[in-house]
Amino acid sequence: MKKRILTRKAIPSSQTALAASPKRRDERGTAMSILLLFARHRSLSSTQISGLLRLPTSTVYRHLQTLLQAGFVVESQVIGRYSAGPEVIRLADNYHQEALAQGLVRQRLEELSRETGELAAYLVQSSREALCVESVESTHILSCSYAAGRSRPLLNGASARAILAFLPDEESDEILASHFLSREEEATISADLSNIRERGYATSSGALAPGVWGVSAPVFSETNSLAGVVTTMVPLERAATEDARSRFLNSTRQTAADLSHVAAPA
């Protein structure tokens, strides 16, 4: 009787690639998570990154070396610490030049600020935060300030509520769940988001800082998904009357409408 020889069935290369892809995705996700930390922290040590992301220090160090070589991270002046690198600046510059409608966002914010005399800003969703990517300050001595690069949790304030209101339901529900709100708080916010969707804008008074009134209106991409929000921030004493608030509201909504379908894609 001839001996039967069992041969190992060859695995198609495409299947091998598919089997390996989850690991590659995890590797890319880890590097991205490390890089995103530098959007919120000026400098970090490998130990701090390890603690924030709950990763082994050896894994963090390996990814830091890759980011260092690519120019996305540099060693800080303090030994053992790292900060965002020069390639991040290039990305930010390209974002302002191209993604923000080739300067149109800045131009319309300048016009809005001149028209209202107040701070005008453009904010986008960044994970679970509202991130300011462009702003034009008021010329008043008493004025609000919100510089590009600042961010706030997506929860309170006109900008955050306007973003939450126009996100897909599943996404906004997930963000609200991350804040561990009581049932009453979540019900109140959900009702507010429904009202914002109906009227097409959000307002707040003293939600983030005492004495500040704000209005935010959504900007939509060509696919009608949320691209960002235009926000006007005003010291409460200059937004004390219905006429004044109506003027700020109308100007902000018009700017958002002008930027819709031409601003940053969602």
C-alpha positions in Angstrom: 0.0 0.0 0.0 1.3 3.3 -0.9 1.9 5.8 1.9 -0.5 8.7 1.6 1.4 12.0 1.9 -0.6 14.9 3.3 0.3 18.2 1.9 -0.5 21.5 3.5 -3.1 23.4 1.5 -1.7 26.6 0.1 -3.4 29.7 1.4 -4.0 32.3 -1.3 -2.0 35.5 -0.9 -5.1 37.5 -0.7 -6.3 35.5 2.3 -2.9 35.9 4.0 -3.2 39.6 3.5 -6.7 39.7 5.0 -5.5 37.6 8.0 -2.7 40.1 8.6 -4.7 43.2 8.0 -6.3 43.5 11.5 -2.8 43.6 13.1 -1.7 46.2 10.6 -4.8 48.2 11.4 -4.1 48.0 15.1 -0.5 49.2 14.5 -1.7 52.2 12.5 -4.4 52.9 15.1 -1.8 52.9 17.9 0.5 55.3 16.1 -2.4 57.6 15.3 -3.6 57.5 19.0 -0.1 58.6 20.1 0.0 61.4 17.5 -3.4 62.7 18.5 -2.3 63.0 22.1 0.1 65.9 21.0 -3.0 67.8 19.8 -4.0 68.1 23.5 -0.6 68.1 25.3 2.4 70.3 24.5 4.8 67.6 25.5 4.7 64.1 26.9 7.1 61.4 28.1 6.8 57.8 26.9 5.7 56.9 30.4 2.9 59.4 30.3 1.8 58.2 26.9 1.8 54.7 28.1 -0.4 55.6 31.0 -2.9 57.6 28.9 -3.3 54.9 26.3 -2.8 52.0 28.6 0.0 50.5 26.4 3.3 48.9 27.3 6.1 51.4 27.4 8.0 49.3 24.9 5.2 49.6 22.4 5.0 53.3 22.9 8.7 53.7 22.4 8.7 51.7 19.2 5.9 53.8 17.7 7.6 57.0 18.9 10.7 56.1 16.9 8.6 55.7 13.7 6.9 59.1 14.3 10.3 60.7 15.0 11.8 59.4 11.8 8.7 60.7 9.8 9.0 64.2 11.4 5.6 64.0 13.1 7.2 64.0 16.6 10.4 65.6 17.9 12.3 65.3 21.1 11.5 68.1 23.4 14.1 70.4 25.0 13.4 68.5 28.2 15.2 65.2 28.1 12.9 62.2 27.9 9.9 64.2 26.6 8.4 64.6 23.1 6.3 67.1 21.2 4.6 67.6 17.9 7.0 67.8 14.9 7.4 70.0 11.8 5.3 67.7 9.6 2.3 68.5 11.8 2.7 72.2 10.9 2.7 71.3 7.2 -0.5 69.3 7.7 -2.1 72.3 9.5 -1.1 74.7 6.8 -2.5 72.4 4.1 -5.7 72.1 6.1 -6.1 75.8 6.3 -5.3 76.3 2.6 -7.3 73.5 1.1 -9.7 71.8 3.5 -11.0 75.2 4.7 -12.3 76.0 1.2 -9.0 77.6 0.2 -9.3 80.5 2.6 -13.0 81.1 2.1 -13.8 80.2 5.7 -11.3 82.8 7.0 -12.7 85.4 4.6 -16.3 84.9 5.7 -15.4 84.9 9.4 -13.6 88.2 8.9 -16.7 89.6 7.2 -18.9 88.2 10.0 -16.7 89.8 12.7 -16.8 93.2 10.9 -20.5 93.0 10.5 -21.2 92.1 14.2 -18.2 93.6 15.8 -17.7 90.4 17.8 -15.6 87.2 17.8 -16.4 84.8 14.9 -15.1 81.2 14.9 -15.3 78.0 12.9 -15.4 74.8 14.9 -15.4 71.1 13.9 -15.9 67.8 15.6 -12.6 66.2 16.8 -13.5 62.9 18.3 -15.5 63.9 21.4 -14.6 67.5 21.4 -15.5 70.7 19.6 -12.2 72.0 18.1 -11.7 75.6 17.0 -9.8 75.6 13.7 -10.2 79.3 12.7 -11.2 82.5 14.6 -11.3 86.2 14.2 -11.2 88.3 17.3 -13.4 91.3 18.1 -12.0 94.8 18.1 -13.8 95.8 21.3 -11.7 96.3 24.4 -14.2 94.1 26.3 -14.5 91.0 24.1 -14.5 87.2 24.0 -11.5 85.2 23.0 -11.3 81.7 21.5 -8.1 80.9 19.7 -7.7 78.3 17.0 -6.5 75.1 18.5 -8.6 75.3 21.6 -11.2 72.6 22.2 -14.0 71.8 24.6 -15.9 68.5 25.3 -18.9 68.0 23.1 -21.5 68.7 25.8 -22.3 72.2 26.8 -22.3 75.5 24.9 -23.7 76.6 21.6 -20.9 75.2 19.5 -21.0 71.8 21.2 -24.8 71.5 21.1 -24.9 72.6 17.4 -22.4 69.9 16.5 -24.2 67.2 18.6 -27.6 68.1 17.1 -26.5 67.6 13.5 -24.4 64.4 13.9 -25.9 61.1 13.1 -28.0 59.8 16.0 -25.8 56.9 16.8 -22.7 59.1 17.0 -24.3 61.8 19.2 -25.8 59.1 21.5 -22.4 57.5 21.9 -20.8 60.8 22.8 -23.5 61.6 25.4 -23.1 58.1 26.9 -19.4 58.8 27.4 -20.3 61.6 29.8 -22.1 59.2 32.2 -25.1 61.6 32.5 -28.1 60.9 34.6 -31.3 59.9 32.8 -32.8 63.3 33.6 -29.7 65.2 32.2 -29.6 63.0 29.1 -33.3 63.6 28.5 -33.0 67.4 28.9 -30.0 67.5 26.5 -31.8 65.2 23.9 -34.8 67.6 24.0 -32.5 70.6 23.5 -30.8 68.9 20.5 -34.2 68.2 19.0 -35.2 71.9 19.3 -31.8 72.9 17.8 -32.5 70.7 14.7 -35.9 72.2 14.3 -34.8 75.8 14.4 -31.4 75.3 12.7 -29.2 76.9 15.3 -28.1 76.7 18.9 -27.6 79.5 21.5 -26.1 79.5 25.0 -25.8 82.0 27.8 -23.0 81.6 30.4 -22.7 77.9 29.6 -18.9 77.9 29.3 -18.0 81.2 30.8 -20.0 83.7 32.9 -21.2 86.7 31.0 -20.8 85.2 27.5 -23.7 84.7 25.0 -23.1 82.6 21.9 -24.9 81.4 18.8 -23.8 78.6 16.5 -25.2 77.5 13.1 -24.2 74.3 11.2 -22.2 74.2 7.9 -22.9 71.2 5.7 -20.7 69.4 3.1 -21.8 68.5 -0.4 -23.1 65.2 0.9 -25.3 67.2 3.4 -23.3 65.8 6.4 -22.0 68.1 9.1 -18.8 69.9 8.2 -18.5 72.3 11.1 -20.3 75.2 12.8 -20.0 79.0 12.6 -20.1 80.6 16.1 -20.4 84.2 17.2 -19.4 84.9 20.9 -20.6 88.1 22.6 -20.3 89.6 26.0 -23.7 89.3 27.5 -24.1 93.1 28.0 -24.0 93.5 24.2 -26.5 90.7 23.7 -29.0 91.8 26.3 -31.9 92.7 24.0 -33.9 90.6 21.5 -33.0 92.9 18.7 -29.3 92.5 19.4 -29.5 88.7 19.6 -31.6 88.6 16.5 -28.9 90.5 14.6 -26.1 88.2 15.8 -28.2 85.2 15.0 -29.1 86.2 11.5 -25.6 87.2 10.6 -24.2 83.9 11.9 -26.8 81.8 10.1 -26.1 83.6 6.8 -22.4 83.0 7.1 -23.0 79.3 7.8 -25.4 79.1 4.8 -22.7 80.8 2.6 -20.1 78.2 3.7 -22.3 75.2 3.3 -21.3 72.9 0.4 -18.0 74.7 0.0 -16.3 74.4 3.4 -14.3 71.5 4.9 -15.7 68.1 4.1 -17.1 66.1 7.0 
